[in-house]
Amino acid sequence: MSDGSEESAGDLGVGIGRSIRARLVFATSALIILVTGSVIAAWVLTGRAQMDRVTRHNARSLTSALAGAWGNELSDQNWNQVRIQVQHVIASADEFVYLIVTDEREGGRIVAATPLELVGAYVPDVVPLHVSEAARGSGTTRESETFLLRDVEFPAGQVRGRRGQRVLEVATDIELGHERVGVLRLGVSLEPLDTAMDDVLKRGLSLGGLFLVLGVLGAWIVGRRLTRPLTELTSSTSRMAAGDLAHRASVVGTDEIGALASAFNRMATALEGTITTLRATARAFERFVPNKFLGVVAPEGIAKIKVGTHATRAMTILFCDIRGYTKLSEGSTDEQMFHFLNEYLPEMGAAIEAHGGFVDKYIGDAIMALFDDEHADGALDAALAMRRRLHGLNARWLAEGREQIEIGVGLHRGTVVMGTVGYSSRIDSTVIGDAVNLASRIEGLTKKYGCEILLSGAVVDTLSGADGYALRVVDEEVRVRGKAEAVVLHALEDKETPRVSMVPG
């Protein structure tokens, strides 16, 4: 047994040794790639800098020569001769994209240019405005790396530069004596420079590849052994991230990756239990605080909910109250009223949620619900649905010999503040605002006007399909207690279910 154990330990040591050697081979190959890449990068950057200097020098030399040659022509306003020479210059080299000559005595107007359609303009539309402003600045020569705003054709029908193409603009003053009489702007394409650099890079990579073949081959062999289990672990991580909490990694081994897989599986087991608990907690919490409310008071999750978090919203508020509830409760036991509310409230809540609203709170038998849609149609549909569901409940209760009830529903739309109040050990969500108080008072007026559903003019104004509802004005200037402004009240009738008289409160 001792020999067997020693042999197993030896095998394990060899396995670890091989693993370390494999990683050393991979690291060596990576080092070779890094060094070779750095050399090629330095080679390319040095070459590019040199070619860039040559391009800029040639452009400066050309513009200076042309500016010196065209001074007299511009002074004599011999613009046709300048235009002919401009076309010859552009035609002489494929990398020349545009050439613009402006006359300062004409207020900077373009008197000669390729493309020809720029003649007569003051600001060319081929490059951004700030480039044109820089071209008219001070200094003997101004350079700007920019891009084309549109395609440039020369001759007509032949695209010389495309929109978005990088160009180098060199601007030189055209002087006569010591007076600036114009500005010459030459746009040189940088694509040839990029193409040349691509060729240099390809040659460098080809040469570097000769030195890297052996190292890359060794790295590939070792990498294949290393990445296979890592790929499986990555796949396992992705499956867990997608929600498959029961998944476990199948990677086995005695090296570092095997140990990582074991640790991963232990973490996955603990994470599954934690997330399952959190999901159950979140579902339970949503029963107390609506999901839409959580999006406001806990935007970063329930765990980070704070006192004082709030937001302002324009909402439609619905209040519903049972008529004759006091009389009903006096004739029933507490347990009977408890079961009664648990029959009644789910029906009303379902009607509210089915039409886009959510219940903010229950105040005894009263319900306060909110609708955050742009239009108030959903709130009216919910009120009608509540009435119909109540008729269904009343029919069932009548068949069982139980007492029937009626409700009053008040609706108003306005701005409210949704947020959290309380202190660190007891936080509650709430909605406050003048609109909430007004909705509650409108609900109280349903008894006065003999209506089951009463709504303010603010609600009617936001309806997208008012013609689809049976609305009638019951009071055009009602003064609600606590409100200085008069409120227009509308009654909403149900076209499907006949209206019945209210039960005295």
Sequence and secondary structure as in RCSB ss.txt:
>XXXX:A:sequence
MSDGSEESAGDLGVGIGRSIRARLVFATSALIILVTGSVIAAWVLTGRAQMDRVTRHNARSLTSALAGAWGNELS
DQNWNQVRIQVQHVIASADEFVYLIVTDEREGGRIVAATPLELVGAYVPDVVPLHVSEAARGSGTTRESETFLLR
DVEFPAGQVRGRRGQRVLEVATDIELGHERVGVLRLGVSLEPLDTAMDDVLKRGLSLGGLFLVLGVLGAWIVGRR
LTRPLTELTSSTSRMAAGDLAHRASVVGTDEIGALASAFNRMATALEGTITTLRATARAFERFVPNKFLGVVAPE
GIAKIKVGTHATRAMTILFCDIRGYTKLSEGSTDEQMFHFLNEYLPEMGAAIEAHGGFVDKYIGDAIMALFDDEH
ADGALDAALAMRRRLHGLNARWLAEGREQIEIGVGLHRGTVVMGTVGYSSRIDSTVIGDAVNLASRIEGLTKKYG
CEILLSGAVVDTLSGADGYALRVVDEEVRVRGKAEAVVLHALEDKETPRVSMVPG
>XXXX:A:secstr
 HHHHHHHHHHHHHHHHHHHHHHHHHHHHHHHHHHHHHHHHHHHHHHHHHHHHHHHHHHHHHHHHHHHHSHHHHH
TT HHHHHHHHHHHHHH TTEEEEEEEEGGGTSEEEEEESGGGTT SS SSS HHHHHHHTSSSSEEEEEEE SS
 EESSTTSEEE TT EEEEEEEEEEETTEEEEEEEEEEESHHHHHHHHHHHHHHHHHHHHHHHHHHHHHHHHHHH
HHHHHHHHHHHHHHHHTT TT       SSHHHHHHHHHHHHHHHHHHHHHHHHHHHHHHHHHS HHHHHHH TT
 GGG  TT EEEEEEEEEEEEEETHHHHHHTS HHHHHHHHHHHHHHHHHHHHHTT EEEEEETTEEEEEE SSS
SHHHHHHHHHHHHHHHHHHHHHHHTT    EEEEEEEEEEEEEEEEEETTEEEEEEESHHHHHHHHHHHTHHHHT
 SEEEEHHHHHT S GGGSEEEEEEEEE  TT SS EEEEEEE SSS        
